[in-house]
Each structure stands twice: as structure tokens, then as C-alpha cells.
């Protein structure tokens, strides 16, 4: 029976004779009782059947999860030739790589409706990292992408690695370039950006800084256009370079999303086991390759090279790269539908019609199949040719008169071969699948047919041929298609990236949300910018550099191992036996010394001897870090600024000298060989990542205040976030000298000096609302009312006029005033936690809109809390210019008007603090909050007069107990004398 044609295409019909179980075939209950063996056998068959189904489902899941098992595609390489990736007969599912399946298009609209009229204070900040490359297509893509996203409300900071010749390209779209090398990337504060876009594989060096705290939470999008690494991964696997593969796998896993330009690259990179990749097609590489090929080759010479004569009418039939090795049913349907029309033209042209098929890996494999098929359809010998996919596709397109896209399957993107044909100016005939009809209009820039109706294909073909030549309609359509192909996919390219960013990025409360993708005006590639002559310097690939370094290290280790064996440097069995004997003899000697010491009477030592002995033990501890010069210099200083940091990535931003001392929020990220304060060691709550994120840098301030005498004994104390250096607001040398002079003389009395200033021109509470999802006023009022027990009819929002306030925890004040501030802030933090914490959903946060803001729920309110306390506790507030050192008083006391000083008096705060301490000491609570969540008790010391009395009583009991034991010991010795231990 001849094969039938179905639109299902590559989907094979189900096999007959498969096992099938129906409930009606089973025996009744009485029959099962009469035939137990038969029933057991049927039950066993049923189990085997379901086991087979389970294995089949597992196999399908395996193919989807590891697509490299069934890869069978091809990809475009330089010069327009196609290279088949591997052998196989599976059509791979790419649904998981389609960007539309991974984005949430309604997310921004939902967030916009939640924000209401709040417009935000700043644009979304993105960092774009470029790398030196000779490929103009990469700069063309990134230039166009940056300009298109800027129209939607994104603002870029563009970094590049040692490529100064492209500076003018980005200046044309309104951006300056920032240059740094691989080490310079470590001095960039990536937390200033909502996301980082790495433009190519060659910019891989920046991932080392992005893979450190505190930048691990910064979203990273990595655009991979190169295939050189993917082609080598299988070589690495064959050579046993597993460590090199792991190195690249770790880098790829750091990215939140890997973006490929076509569906063949994920197959090349399949050995890395990527689960975070998507495909956004639309690269202009095809257009550039086509124009280059047309400019360097003539149509007549190419036709002569292939043996086609001047009057030959060549029809090229192509389809998707990802196909079976056998002839697909689509091709059979195309030949069957076109046979009458082609044979008619063939007779009129005296047999000069040639049909060329582009399919498969090797022409020899399919040659006989195509010849047999052509003979059945009535074609003569030599009228049908076949070329594999790895052939020169550009040459075939240049010599063709008509291109027929013979794939009936739905595509995930516009077919690349069809786009290439349009860029060559060849009339195209294609099926009316959704991706094609999106850009091609029948009779205008192409010709469409219905795969379900073979007559439509014949009609479309008849429109392209007129009087034994390509019709004028087809020529006009080809010209329009060539013009269209040049910028056809630009809008889809930019909009897909915009949708991806909307899904991945976390939009803080103070940013303006991006505009809808319909506002994109950039719908053409910036050809005029990239096509200017550029001096191209050959750059060694990062893949080659890392591979050479890996091979070098591998050979070095191998030579060291061989030399060690030859020189006899490895220990033998006799060496280990000798070491064991020495250890045994040392243990015996140590035991004998201990026994002799026990038999001897040791006289009581004086306190002076005990003190000197303990001091010697402390000095001999290897764990104790040596004091550096800065610690010695701080001894005579009036002030110390504790610089708060979290993670290895913030180390380059820290300061050195007698004025500063660093404090680490994370034990793992603490610098070695320094006297940095260990915040989690001083405040146990910071050992829990949940609370460390909840409090952020304010947790370090609380840790210093906890038993402050053990870490700080200077008259002035200050703090500064590590981000002050990245935001260019850290103190200069002149400002440091000015601050030391102020704290030494103390002319301003009890004052607060700050140098990190808010960037907003709004009033205090509006700024706070913008930073906290519009809930700052509401929750502050509730917390303040709960803290002081105020009724609902009493105002609970302190007035805060003016627009210049402290931020980034960058301030200095007298140490006694600092302790007052800590008393107030601990109680306020406890009240804020009680009115906002949801025990049913601990991750919920009313003060944040993005996921990062919700994790750092109280951070932004606590950052501004110093301003409220200083303003209403009648402290003088001065702004210290971090560059010039100029001093200016903010909100002078005479101009403040009505302040709520009664709520901030030290006596009131001290009494409230003692009440909470007594409550904690008595283990009594007067609310519904769980004792494990009592924020006040978790954030510092618990002291009141009863605690002091209890400690004094405990010391007295210990003293009396010691006297009693000493007296009993003396009486026993007086009665019975000294008893020596018996010799064993």
C-alpha cells in the first residue's frame, strides 16, 4: 500500500498489537475464587503492563531532560555552511526553550495596579558588560537592544573589557563606556543595578565577582552567541577533562538565564546540563552573511560550478534543520503536489527544470531514496538532486529561482532557512503556519499554501511561474521580502528580551515600572553605526585561554607526581612504622609525667602567678589574630567608625587606617588576618540568615551595642556601610581630618554628624513611602502607637520637615547618645515586628514589593530611623560634605518648631527598657506573640535593677560555697592529714 500523507508529519502512527487491558475482560469475583491461579496470572500481567507504561514515561522524561541523547539538528556556521550536530532520529522538543513559555507577561501590570498612583523616583538600572570581539553582529545586537530597552524606561551603565574603539558607538545612543579589566570588575558594586546583562561568552571574567556575596542575589542574564565552547565540550568529555567541564558548568549555573540566539546552541551546550536557558531568535547574523556572500560571488559563476546551464529553472526545497535521517512525509507531499505543475513546466523547457532538495547528513545515504521517489512521480533521471544540510546553503540559494519551504510542522520561531532565502531576494513558497503568516503576506512578499490542501501548493507555484520564467509578481514579492528580511525580527528580538527582564528582575518600590512592549519605537537594526570601519584586532578567545591554563596545570601536576615517584619523596611502609613507634613512645612519656605530677603536692599559687600564666596562654593561641597598626593607632583616637560589610565581594570597598574598623555580618565572608568584628559572634540572632536579611546592616549596629565595653571604649562612635564607597559618598582625607578635629574639640556638644544623604527631593515621609511600597507612614504609626500604648485618636506620626536626611548608616555621635538611640530603636523594632509580622506567612512583608525587599523587610525603615530619633530628641544634626569636609547644620533647633521630645526623653526610654527587661527576666508575656519571636529580647542585652541584684546574690552564694568547701578541706586535712595517692 502506498504511504499516506498526514499533517502529523514526523509523528509515527502507533504500533498495533500492543497489550491492552479492559475491565470487561476480567473474570467476576466468583470466577476468581474458582480459578485463583488464573486470577493471579492476570494480575501479574496487569502489573507488567503498568510497569511498561512507567518505563516508557521515564524514558520520555529522560529524553526531554537530556536532549543531547537524541540530538539531530544542525546549526549555521561561518560562511553560510551548515554543520550537523549529531546523528539520531529523534525530533527534539524545544517548548521549554521558547521564551514565551518562561515569561509572565501580566506581572508588571499586576504590580502597577498594586502600586496605584505611586510613580517611583528613579529609572530601572541595568549593567551591560561587553567584551573585545571581532564580531560586528554582537555589537549590532547589543546596540539595538540597549536603545530599544531605553525607550521602555531602562537605564544602562555600560562596562567593557579593554575595547576603547567602540566608545563612539554607544555615545550615539546616549551612553558612555566604563573600562575595566578582569580585576577591575571587582570594584563595581553590582547591587546598584536591578540586573546585569553579560553580552557574550568572552565577558566571562566578570562572573568571578558576581559569584560572591553580596552580589549573588543580583539577577544575571548571559547572552551566548558563540559556539566554540559548545563544540569542544564533547572533546573535553572524551579526553577526561571533567574538572574543566565543571568549571564552565559552575559559571553557567551562576546566571539566572542563559539566552541563545537559535535552537541549535542548546544542543551544543547540552553536556553542561543547563536548565536555565531560553532561545530568543532574530540575530542579524543571517543578513550580514547573506550580504557578504552576494557581494563576493556572482550567480552565473555559482550556477556553472554546480553544472547548471543558463536556461535551467532551479527549484530549491528546504525544511527545518531538526529532522529525521529518512525522507520526511513533508517532502513526499511536496513532490506529489508539485509533480503535475513541474512536469508541465519541464516539458515546455525541454527538461531543464531541476529540483534540489536540502536534507540529511550525507547525500549518498538519501540519493537512492530520492531517485526512486522521483521515478515514481514521473521525473526523469538527473532532474532531482540532493544535498546534505552541511552543504554550502548560500550557494544553493544564490543559484535558485524559487525556494519552497517544505516543512508542515509548526515552528517555534521564524524558520532561519526561510529568512536566509528572503535575504537573497529569491521568491519563497511556504506553508501558512503561524510563525510564517506573522511576517509573510500571500502575494505581497511571498506565497503561502495550506498543508492540508495540496491544490493550494499547486496554485502558489503557478503564481510564481509565468511564461516559463519567474513571474513579475514573484520578482516584486522577492524584492519586498528582501527589504523586509533586513529588519523583520527586530521588534520580536527587543520585545522578547523586555518580557524576559520583566519576569526575572525584581522591581524595588522606588523605581518606575517599565512601559509596555508596545511602546518600542526601535524597529530596525542600527546598521549605520556598526558598518563604519573599525580596526579589528585579533583577540584570543577566553575558551582557548582557559583550556591552555588547564592543560598547563594538568601537565605540571603530572610532572610533579612523576618526579616525586622517581626521587622517592613519597613515604614508605617503614617510614610510617617509625612514625608510629615515635608517637607511642611520646604517649608513654607523657603519661608517666602526668602520674609524677599527681603524686607531688602543688602549693597554692598567688593571683599574680595565675594572671601571668593565663596571659601567656592567651598570647600563645594561634587562633588569636595579631593586632595591626590600625588597632594600635586607634588607642588614642577619639572616634572609631565601624564599616559594615557582608561577603567577599565587598572587601575592595573597605577603608584602612586608624579611623576605621570593619565589622562582618557573615562569618564565612570575614577577612582573615584582621581584627574585623564578628557580628554573628556578638549577637546570636545574626547567625540565622533570615534575621540577618531582615535587619541588614542595622544588625551589625546592634551587635556592637551588645556589651559595648568589650569592643568599644572611645568617647565617639560611628558607622558606615561598605556601599558608601561605591556610591562615592565615603569620606575623603580632608573630611576625615575635619571629623577628627570635631570629635576632639567637641564644640557642638551632643550632636549627630552624617555624610550619606538621601538622593530624593521629596519630604521625609514621601521618600520613606517610596522606599517601602507605600506603607511606611501606616506601619510606622501603628508601631509607634503600639510602642507607647497610644489610643487611636492620638497622632502617632512624628512630623519630619525638610528633604535632606541621613542614609547608608553613615553617621557619628557620642557613645552615650548612641546607647540612647539603641534603646529607642530596639523597642521600636520590636513594636514594628509585632504589628507587621504574620506568623502564618513569615515571608510576607508589607514594606516591600519585590522578593529582595520582602527578605530585607525592615532594612529601609531602620536606615532612616536615626533621623527621627535625632530630630525629636533635640540633637543637633550636621551634614559633613564627604569631599570637601564642609560642615552645615540641618534643621537647627530654633527652627524645628513642635517636636515630640516627650516620647524621646532618656528617662522614659530607660524605664520602658527596664520594664521589658523585667518581663523577660520573669519569663512573663502580656501579648499573643510567641516568645521565640520576641525581637527586643533577641537584639541585645536584658538589664534592669533586678538583674543586678540577682547577679550580686549569685556571686555571694558562690563565694560562700567556696568558703565552705575550703573550710571542710582544711578540717579533713587537720584530722586525717595529707593522703598521698597510692602508686599503682
Beta strands, then each sheet from edge to edge (+ up, - down):
strand 1: 74-76
strand 2: 82-84
strand 3: 124-131
strand 4: 154-161
strand 5: 177-179
strand 6: 195-198
strand 7: 219-224
strand 8: 257-260
strand 9: 277-279
strand 10: 313-318
strand 11: 353-358
strand 12: 384-387
strand 13: 402-405
strand 14: 427-431
strand 15: 447-449
strand 16: 465-466
strand 17: 469-470
strand 18: 639-645
strand 19: 660-664
strand 20: 677-678
strand 21: 716-721
strand 22: 751-754
strand 23: 811-814
strand 24: 876-880
strand 25: 887-890
sheet 1: 1+ 2-
sheet 2: 5+ 4+ 3+ 6+ 7+ 8+ 9+
sheet 3: 12+ 11+ 10+ 13+ 14+ 15+
sheet 4: 16+ 17-
sheet 5: 20+ 19+ 18+ 21+ 23- 22+ 24+ 25-
end
